[in-house]
C-alpha cells in the first residue's frame, strides 16, 4: 500500500490559515486507500523554540486540534516524532552520506546566511546545526517509513528533493534499494489565506484568527479584518476582499455564489463580516467542544499518541534494520 506522510511542527496555536491550507485538505484524503502518517514534529521545533513548556503546550494543541477537526487515529498513524527513536537513529545514517554541498543549497540556510551578510554580521551568526541539518531530519521522517508521497507547500518542495537525493545516494553507496524516493505533492488549488491586515495569515505577523477560541473572541477577531472605505450601498469587488477570501475557502459553491451576488449589489462590511463569523461559528462550534475536552485530558492524548508511535515503530523498525545491515553496523 502506498504511504503518504504529513508532519506538523508545534510552533504555535493553529489558526484559520493552517486549517484551510493544510489541515482541511489533509483530512479530506485520510481515507483515500493509502496508508496515512500524521506526526507532531516536536524535534523539528527545537530549531526555533527553546522554551520547553511552550513546546509541550503547542504539541498538545496540535494533537487536540487535528483530532477535534476529524483526524481518525484508528484509521491513520498519528504519533509524536520524539516517540519514534528509529527516526533519530536513521537520521545519523543519512547524515553520514548527505553531501555538505547539498545542504549548503537549502533555502532556509542560504536565506539566513544572506541576511547575516546583508547586516554586516558573520555569515554563520546565530545559525545552529539544527537549522543546517533540518533537511536531513526531514528526510529521516520520510524514509523511516518509505513514504512515497509528502504533501508540502511550494516552499518545501526543495526539502523533498533533498530527501530524494539522500535516499538515492544511500542506495548507490551500499548497492541496495533500501529507500523509496519520495515525491512532493503540491495542491495547486491551495490559495494564500489572508490575515486580519490583508497580508498572508501568519503567526509571525500576529494577524491570525485562531481556530479554537471562544465564540465571543472569534467574532472580535473577524470584526478586526481590514477593509476599505466603501459605503454599504456601493458594489464591491469580492476578489479584493479578505473577508470573501476566507469565506470562499470554507463555504459551499452555492453559498459563495450567494455572497458574491450580495457584494456586487452592495453590502456593508459589518454585514459581510457577520456572515463570515456565523459560518465559522457553525463549522467550529462542535469541534471546539471536542478540542476543550481533549486538552483537559492530556494523559489521554499521551496514550493515543504513544499507541500511534508503537504502530509507527513496527513499520520503521524493519526499514532501519535493513539500512543498518546495508551499512554494516548490525
C-alpha beads as a LAMMPS data file, in Angstrom:
LAMMPS data file: protein, C-alpha beads

330 atoms
329 bonds

1 atom types
1 bond types

-500.0 500.0 xlo xhi
-500.0 500.0 ylo yhi
-500.0 500.0 zlo zhi

Masses

1 110.0

Atoms # bond

1 1 1 0.000 0.000 0.000
2 1 1 1.312 3.459 -0.887
3 1 1 2.116 5.716 2.035
4 1 1 1.523 9.443 2.490
5 1 1 3.208 11.357 5.305
6 1 1 2.382 14.747 6.803
7 1 1 4.373 16.462 9.558
8 1 1 3.010 19.261 11.746
9 1 1 5.520 21.412 13.627
10 1 1 4.236 22.562 17.043
11 1 1 5.258 26.187 16.651
12 1 1 2.116 27.946 17.810
13 1 1 -1.645 27.778 18.143
14 1 1 -3.362 26.622 14.943
15 1 1 -5.140 29.368 13.002
16 1 1 -7.673 29.515 10.188
17 1 1 -4.902 29.759 7.587
18 1 1 -3.445 26.458 8.870
19 1 1 -6.875 24.868 8.772
20 1 1 -7.680 25.937 5.215
21 1 1 -4.210 25.451 3.767
22 1 1 -3.093 22.221 5.450
23 1 1 -5.481 20.565 7.886
24 1 1 -8.683 20.555 5.831
25 1 1 -7.141 19.121 2.624
26 1 1 -5.095 16.560 4.570
27 1 1 -8.095 15.270 6.478
28 1 1 -10.096 15.019 3.255
29 1 1 -7.555 12.477 1.978
30 1 1 -7.187 10.307 5.084
31 1 1 -9.453 7.557 3.730
32 1 1 -8.345 7.532 0.076
33 1 1 -6.996 3.987 0.148
34 1 1 -3.432 4.937 1.011
35 1 1 -1.706 4.483 4.364
36 1 1 -1.544 7.895 6.039
37 1 1 1.028 9.026 8.593
38 1 1 0.468 12.243 10.560
39 1 1 3.101 13.231 13.101
40 1 1 3.845 16.028 15.521
41 1 1 7.347 17.229 14.579
42 1 1 8.494 18.217 18.065
43 1 1 12.187 17.592 17.293
44 1 1 11.956 19.991 14.372
45 1 1 10.542 22.667 16.673
46 1 1 13.810 22.623 18.669
47 1 1 15.384 24.679 15.897
48 1 1 13.210 27.722 16.606
49 1 1 11.682 27.249 20.054
50 1 1 13.833 26.754 23.148
51 1 1 11.008 27.063 25.655
52 1 1 10.357 23.510 26.874
53 1 1 6.966 24.175 28.478
54 1 1 5.757 26.107 25.433
55 1 1 6.797 23.275 23.126
56 1 1 4.779 20.795 25.175
57 1 1 1.779 23.120 25.171
58 1 1 1.942 23.515 21.398
59 1 1 2.382 19.743 20.911
60 1 1 -0.812 19.026 22.826
61 1 1 -2.553 21.817 20.922
62 1 1 -1.576 20.249 17.580
63 1 1 -2.811 16.833 18.683
64 1 1 -6.111 18.129 20.051
65 1 1 -6.699 20.383 17.034
66 1 1 -6.275 17.644 14.424
67 1 1 -8.349 15.155 16.398
68 1 1 -11.135 17.658 17.073
69 1 1 -11.298 18.578 13.388
70 1 1 -11.716 14.984 12.282
71 1 1 -8.439 13.052 12.208
72 1 1 -9.225 9.349 12.703
73 1 1 -6.414 7.924 14.836
74 1 1 -7.711 4.374 14.296
75 1 1 -7.525 4.516 10.502
76 1 1 -4.294 6.526 10.279
77 1 1 -0.986 6.564 12.129
78 1 1 -0.858 9.604 14.417
79 1 1 2.240 9.922 16.578
80 1 1 4.776 12.234 18.152
81 1 1 8.145 12.317 16.378
82 1 1 10.086 12.017 19.640
83 1 1 8.246 8.780 20.488
84 1 1 9.805 7.018 17.482
85 1 1 13.565 6.671 18.220
86 1 1 14.131 4.885 14.915
87 1 1 13.814 8.265 13.198
88 1 1 16.801 9.757 15.020
89 1 1 18.913 6.633 14.553
90 1 1 18.194 6.698 10.843
91 1 1 18.940 10.420 10.865
92 1 1 22.611 9.673 11.612
93 1 1 22.881 7.036 8.900
94 1 1 21.541 9.579 6.425
95 1 1 23.713 12.405 7.777
96 1 1 26.745 10.206 7.117
97 1 1 26.034 10.154 3.386
98 1 1 24.426 13.591 2.938
99 1 1 26.624 15.888 0.839
100 1 1 27.533 19.186 2.504
101 1 1 27.149 20.958 -0.821
102 1 1 23.557 19.729 -0.976
103 1 1 22.777 21.172 2.449
104 1 1 24.593 24.406 1.593
105 1 1 21.914 24.991 -1.025
106 1 1 18.954 24.567 1.348
107 1 1 16.795 27.704 1.195
108 1 1 16.444 28.298 4.952
109 1 1 20.202 28.134 5.477
110 1 1 21.016 30.250 2.416
111 1 1 18.469 32.888 3.411
112 1 1 19.876 33.122 6.929
113 1 1 23.439 33.457 5.613
114 1 1 22.372 36.137 3.116
115 1 1 20.593 38.066 5.883
116 1 1 23.679 37.934 8.098
117 1 1 25.945 39.154 5.314
118 1 1 23.492 41.934 4.410
119 1 1 23.500 43.112 8.021
120 1 1 27.290 43.015 8.243
121 1 1 27.351 40.001 10.558
122 1 1 29.473 36.892 10.357
123 1 1 27.898 34.633 7.727
124 1 1 27.136 31.911 10.286
125 1 1 25.946 34.200 13.060
126 1 1 23.182 32.516 15.122
127 1 1 22.985 29.561 12.727
128 1 1 22.721 26.250 14.561
129 1 1 23.474 22.801 13.239
130 1 1 19.800 22.093 13.846
131 1 1 18.902 24.613 11.156
132 1 1 21.660 23.403 8.843
133 1 1 20.752 19.710 9.196
134 1 1 16.983 20.261 9.251
135 1 1 16.565 18.754 5.743
136 1 1 18.324 15.537 6.824
137 1 1 15.973 15.038 9.761
138 1 1 13.054 15.695 7.434
139 1 1 14.462 13.041 5.118
140 1 1 14.627 10.631 8.061
141 1 1 10.979 11.375 8.911
142 1 1 10.019 10.294 5.406
143 1 1 12.449 7.453 4.720
144 1 1 11.880 5.798 8.111
145 1 1 8.540 4.681 6.645
146 1 1 9.467 4.740 2.950
147 1 1 6.586 7.147 2.408
148 1 1 6.006 7.694 -1.297
149 1 1 4.009 10.920 -1.139
150 1 1 4.587 14.004 1.019
151 1 1 2.121 16.917 0.804
152 1 1 4.039 20.209 1.071
153 1 1 3.767 23.866 0.226
154 1 1 5.795 25.182 -2.689
155 1 1 8.449 26.497 -0.290
156 1 1 9.036 22.928 0.968
157 1 1 9.499 21.202 -2.378
158 1 1 13.279 21.538 -2.100
159 1 1 13.259 19.503 1.127
160 1 1 11.642 16.597 -0.697
161 1 1 14.201 16.909 -3.475
162 1 1 16.961 16.743 -0.857
163 1 1 15.350 13.651 0.661
164 1 1 15.291 12.058 -2.790
165 1 1 18.970 12.847 -3.302
166 1 1 19.928 11.402 0.089
167 1 1 17.876 8.243 -0.496
168 1 1 19.430 7.724 -3.919
169 1 1 22.946 8.340 -2.561
170 1 1 22.495 5.825 0.273
171 1 1 21.133 3.218 -2.133
172 1 1 24.031 3.836 -4.538
173 1 1 26.778 3.726 -1.900
174 1 1 25.572 0.471 -0.364
175 1 1 24.284 -1.015 -3.632
176 1 1 20.879 -1.870 -2.183
177 1 1 17.434 -0.432 -2.823
178 1 1 16.732 0.308 0.826
179 1 1 14.787 3.526 0.370
180 1 1 11.911 4.592 -1.848
181 1 1 12.447 8.023 -3.381
182 1 1 9.604 10.243 -2.130
183 1 1 7.562 12.625 -4.247
184 1 1 6.280 16.059 -3.262
185 1 1 2.530 16.548 -3.505
186 1 1 1.593 20.186 -4.056
187 1 1 -2.034 21.257 -4.176
188 1 1 -2.056 23.933 -6.860
189 1 1 -5.576 24.937 -5.822
190 1 1 -4.494 25.875 -2.315
191 1 1 -4.693 29.639 -2.033
192 1 1 -2.807 32.009 0.210
193 1 1 -5.097 32.806 3.121
194 1 1 -5.033 36.460 4.077
195 1 1 -4.908 37.633 7.675
196 1 1 -6.533 40.465 9.601
197 1 1 -4.268 43.074 7.995
198 1 1 -4.505 41.796 4.414
199 1 1 -1.094 40.130 4.433
200 1 1 -0.632 36.350 4.453
201 1 1 -2.085 34.929 7.656
202 1 1 0.946 34.120 9.788
203 1 1 1.863 33.922 13.457
204 1 1 4.943 35.995 12.693
205 1 1 2.698 38.862 11.518
206 1 1 0.358 38.458 14.514
207 1 1 -2.603 38.730 12.141
208 1 1 -4.204 35.330 12.663
209 1 1 -7.649 34.052 13.604
210 1 1 -7.085 31.100 15.981
211 1 1 -9.136 28.021 15.124
212 1 1 -10.174 27.362 18.690
213 1 1 -11.081 30.392 20.726
214 1 1 -14.333 31.438 22.360
215 1 1 -17.312 32.388 20.211
216 1 1 -17.032 35.934 21.522
217 1 1 -13.340 36.219 20.704
218 1 1 -13.860 34.645 17.284
219 1 1 -16.349 37.373 16.422
220 1 1 -13.957 40.071 17.706
221 1 1 -11.183 38.693 15.510
222 1 1 -13.371 38.607 12.414
223 1 1 -14.543 42.168 13.006
224 1 1 -10.871 43.293 13.055
225 1 1 -10.335 42.293 9.424
226 1 1 -9.166 45.347 7.495
227 1 1 -11.500 46.509 4.716
228 1 1 -11.637 49.619 2.520
229 1 1 -13.767 52.736 2.999
230 1 1 -16.537 51.952 0.504
231 1 1 -20.067 52.773 1.594
232 1 1 -22.516 49.896 2.273
233 1 1 -24.579 50.527 -0.854
234 1 1 -21.575 50.573 -3.196
235 1 1 -20.859 47.428 -5.284
236 1 1 -17.700 45.723 -4.066
237 1 1 -15.068 43.513 -5.646
238 1 1 -15.125 40.182 -3.773
239 1 1 -11.777 39.140 -5.238
240 1 1 -10.054 42.032 -3.460
241 1 1 -11.603 41.301 -0.066
242 1 1 -10.052 39.290 2.766
243 1 1 -13.469 38.534 4.252
244 1 1 -14.673 36.972 0.995
245 1 1 -11.383 35.133 0.506
246 1 1 -11.684 33.322 3.837
247 1 1 -15.396 32.637 3.370
248 1 1 -14.960 31.218 -0.131
249 1 1 -12.316 28.771 1.116
250 1 1 -14.757 27.279 3.621
251 1 1 -18.262 27.645 2.187
252 1 1 -20.085 25.624 -0.466
253 1 1 -20.152 26.766 -4.087
254 1 1 -23.773 27.850 -3.687
255 1 1 -23.035 29.861 -0.542
256 1 1 -20.100 31.569 -2.257
257 1 1 -22.283 32.388 -5.252
258 1 1 -24.905 33.980 -2.996
259 1 1 -22.376 36.110 -1.116
260 1 1 -20.723 37.171 -4.370
261 1 1 -24.086 38.471 -5.587
262 1 1 -24.526 40.460 -2.389
263 1 1 -21.075 42.029 -2.877
264 1 1 -21.961 43.045 -6.414
265 1 1 -25.267 44.531 -5.274
266 1 1 -23.715 46.313 -2.302
267 1 1 -23.147 45.006 1.218
268 1 1 -21.912 46.680 4.381
269 1 1 -18.586 45.494 5.703
270 1 1 -20.088 44.768 9.105
271 1 1 -22.737 42.613 7.448
272 1 1 -20.144 40.737 5.377
273 1 1 -18.038 40.077 8.455
274 1 1 -21.103 38.838 10.312
275 1 1 -21.754 36.345 7.503
276 1 1 -18.168 35.081 7.820
277 1 1 -18.357 34.912 11.610
278 1 1 -21.616 32.947 11.580
279 1 1 -20.207 30.494 9.053
280 1 1 -17.011 29.973 11.072
281 1 1 -19.024 29.543 14.256
282 1 1 -21.244 26.914 12.626
283 1 1 -18.164 24.990 11.469
284 1 1 -16.161 25.244 14.680
285 1 1 -18.716 25.076 17.473
286 1 1 -18.790 21.268 17.646
287 1 1 -15.038 20.741 17.155
288 1 1 -14.374 23.471 19.766
289 1 1 -16.071 21.391 22.455
290 1 1 -14.100 18.301 21.399
291 1 1 -10.884 20.330 21.483
292 1 1 -11.540 21.551 25.007
293 1 1 -12.295 18.038 26.213
294 1 1 -9.107 16.700 24.620
295 1 1 -6.947 19.474 26.088
296 1 1 -8.434 18.743 29.521
297 1 1 -7.225 15.132 29.268
298 1 1 -3.547 15.323 28.377
299 1 1 -2.909 11.862 29.767
300 1 1 -5.443 10.593 27.248
301 1 1 -3.662 12.427 24.438
302 1 1 -0.354 10.898 25.555
303 1 1 -1.853 7.406 25.456
304 1 1 -3.281 7.933 21.991
305 1 1 -0.001 9.299 20.619
306 1 1 2.007 6.522 22.259
307 1 1 -0.266 3.912 20.692
308 1 1 0.301 5.553 17.325
309 1 1 4.046 5.551 17.948
310 1 1 4.044 1.804 18.680
311 1 1 2.331 1.150 15.359
312 1 1 4.761 3.507 13.606
313 1 1 7.752 1.753 15.197
314 1 1 6.532 -1.602 13.904
315 1 1 6.940 -0.164 10.403
316 1 1 10.082 1.925 10.929
317 1 1 11.994 -0.818 12.778
318 1 1 12.442 -3.237 9.869
319 1 1 13.358 -0.390 7.492
320 1 1 16.004 0.851 9.939
321 1 1 17.369 -2.681 10.363
322 1 1 17.647 -3.059 6.597
323 1 1 19.542 0.239 6.382
324 1 1 21.883 -0.794 9.211
325 1 1 22.591 -4.149 7.605
326 1 1 23.333 -2.409 4.308
327 1 1 25.759 -0.053 6.063
328 1 1 27.381 -2.865 8.041
329 1 1 26.506 -1.620 11.516
330 1 1 24.421 -4.600 12.588

Bonds

1 1 1 2
2 1 2 3
3 1 3 4
4 1 4 5
5 1 5 6
6 1 6 7
7 1 7 8
8 1 8 9
9 1 9 10
10 1 10 11
11 1 11 12
12 1 12 13
13 1 13 14
14 1 14 15
15 1 15 16
16 1 16 17
17 1 17 18
18 1 18 19
19 1 19 20
20 1 20 21
21 1 21 22
22 1 22 23
23 1 23 24
24 1 24 25
25 1 25 26
26 1 26 27
27 1 27 28
28 1 28 29
29 1 29 30
30 1 30 31
31 1 31 32
32 1 32 33
33 1 33 34
34 1 34 35
35 1 35 36
36 1 36 37
37 1 37 38
38 1 38 39
39 1 39 40
40 1 40 41
41 1 41 42
42 1 42 43
43 1 43 44
44 1 44 45
45 1 45 46
46 1 46 47
47 1 47 48
48 1 48 49
49 1 49 50
50 1 50 51
51 1 51 52
52 1 52 53
53 1 53 54
54 1 54 55
55 1 55 56
56 1 56 57
57 1 57 58
58 1 58 59
59 1 59 60
60 1 60 61
61 1 61 62
62 1 62 63
63 1 63 64
64 1 64 65
65 1 65 66
66 1 66 67
67 1 67 68
68 1 68 69
69 1 69 70
70 1 70 71
71 1 71 72
72 1 72 73
73 1 73 74
74 1 74 75
75 1 75 76
76 1 76 77
77 1 77 78
78 1 78 79
79 1 79 80
80 1 80 81
81 1 81 82
82 1 82 83
83 1 83 84
84 1 84 85
85 1 85 86
86 1 86 87
87 1 87 88
88 1 88 89
89 1 89 90
90 1 90 91
91 1 91 92
92 1 92 93
93 1 93 94
94 1 94 95
95 1 95 96
96 1 96 97
97 1 97 98
98 1 98 99
99 1 99 100
100 1 100 101
101 1 101 102
102 1 102 103
103 1 103 104
104 1 104 105
105 1 105 106
106 1 106 107
107 1 107 108
108 1 108 109
109 1 109 110
110 1 110 111
111 1 111 112
112 1 112 113
113 1 113 114
114 1 114 115
115 1 115 116
116 1 116 117
117 1 117 118
118 1 118 119
119 1 119 120
120 1 120 121
121 1 121 122
122 1 122 123
123 1 123 124
124 1 124 125
125 1 125 126
126 1 126 127
127 1 127 128
128 1 128 129
129 1 129 130
130 1 130 131
131 1 131 132
132 1 132 133
133 1 133 134
134 1 134 135
135 1 135 136
136 1 136 137
137 1 137 138
138 1 138 139
139 1 139 140
140 1 140 141
141 1 141 142
142 1 142 143
143 1 143 144
144 1 144 145
145 1 145 146
146 1 146 147
147 1 147 148
148 1 148 149
149 1 149 150
150 1 150 151
151 1 151 152
152 1 152 153
153 1 153 154
154 1 154 155
155 1 155 156
156 1 156 157
157 1 157 158
158 1 158 159
159 1 159 160
160 1 160 161
161 1 161 162
162 1 162 163
163 1 163 164
164 1 164 165
165 1 165 166
166 1 166 167
167 1 167 168
168 1 168 169
169 1 169 170
170 1 170 171
171 1 171 172
172 1 172 173
173 1 173 174
174 1 174 175
175 1 175 176
176 1 176 177
177 1 177 178
178 1 178 179
179 1 179 180
180 1 180 181
181 1 181 182
182 1 182 183
183 1 183 184
184 1 184 185
185 1 185 186
186 1 186 187
187 1 187 188
188 1 188 189
189 1 189 190
190 1 190 191
191 1 191 192
192 1 192 193
193 1 193 194
194 1 194 195
195 1 195 196
196 1 196 197
197 1 197 198
198 1 198 199
199 1 199 200
200 1 200 201
201 1 201 202
202 1 202 203
203 1 203 204
204 1 204 205
205 1 205 206
206 1 206 207
207 1 207 208
208 1 208 209
209 1 209 210
210 1 210 211
211 1 211 212
212 1 212 213
213 1 213 214
214 1 214 215
215 1 215 216
216 1 216 217
217 1 217 218
218 1 218 219
219 1 219 220
220 1 220 221
221 1 221 222
222 1 222 223
223 1 223 224
224 1 224 225
225 1 225 226
226 1 226 227
227 1 227 228
228 1 228 229
229 1 229 230
230 1 230 231
231 1 231 232
232 1 232 233
233 1 233 234
234 1 234 235
235 1 235 236
236 1 236 237
237 1 237 238
238 1 238 239
239 1 239 240
240 1 240 241
241 1 241 242
242 1 242 243
243 1 243 244
244 1 244 245
245 1 245 246
246 1 246 247
247 1 247 248
248 1 248 249
249 1 249 250
250 1 250 251
251 1 251 252
252 1 252 253
253 1 253 254
254 1 254 255
255 1 255 256
256 1 256 257
257 1 257 258
258 1 258 259
259 1 259 260
260 1 260 261
261 1 261 262
262 1 262 263
263 1 263 264
264 1 264 265
265 1 265 266
266 1 266 267
267 1 267 268
268 1 268 269
269 1 269 270
270 1 270 271
271 1 271 272
272 1 272 273
273 1 273 274
274 1 274 275
275 1 275 276
276 1 276 277
277 1 277 278
278 1 278 279
279 1 279 280
280 1 280 281
281 1 281 282
282 1 282 283
283 1 283 284
284 1 284 285
285 1 285 286
286 1 286 287
287 1 287 288
288 1 288 289
289 1 289 290
290 1 290 291
291 1 291 292
292 1 292 293
293 1 293 294
294 1 294 295
295 1 295 296
296 1 296 297
297 1 297 298
298 1 298 299
299 1 299 300
300 1 300 301
301 1 301 302
302 1 302 303
303 1 303 304
304 1 304 305
305 1 305 306
306 1 306 307
307 1 307 308
308 1 308 309
309 1 309 310
310 1 310 311
311 1 311 312
312 1 312 313
313 1 313 314
314 1 314 315
315 1 315 316
316 1 316 317
317 1 317 318
318 1 318 319
319 1 319 320
320 1 320 321
321 1 321 322
322 1 322 323
323 1 323 324
324 1 324 325
325 1 325 326
326 1 326 327
327 1 327 328
328 1 328 329
329 1 329 330
